[in-house]
Amino acid sequence: MNVKRVLDSLNLDQIHTDLANHHHTEGSGRTPLKPHAMLKAQLSKHLLRIPSDRRLSLRLKHDHKTARACGFRRRTPSHGLFTQFRHRLGEETYSRVSKDSRGC
């Protein structure tokens, strides 16, 4: 399966507002990773049948093709950032965004 082709075919414009509303852009700390990249990584987790965020994090760290397909360049997220991403969106928003991005 060509993950890049599948991820590139997604129209994430419809859910841009949902992602942006739950993503901080100000304050102290590191520059946040792009919410679209985080969502694409979560979708690739399902496409590639990766069982956990920890394994997804390792896959992105060592597989540069998959990391780039998701939108990560130099820095890839730790497994904890995926948990924070889902919690920040909330269960309802995460479910809606995931469903909208898959076209279901």
Buried (B, 14 or more C-beta within 10 A) or exposed (E): EEBBEBBEEBEBEEBEEBBEEBBEEEEEEEEBBBBBBBBBBBBBBEBBEBEEBEEBBBBBBEBEEBBEBBBBEEEBBBEEBBEEBBEBBEEEBBEBBBEBBEEE
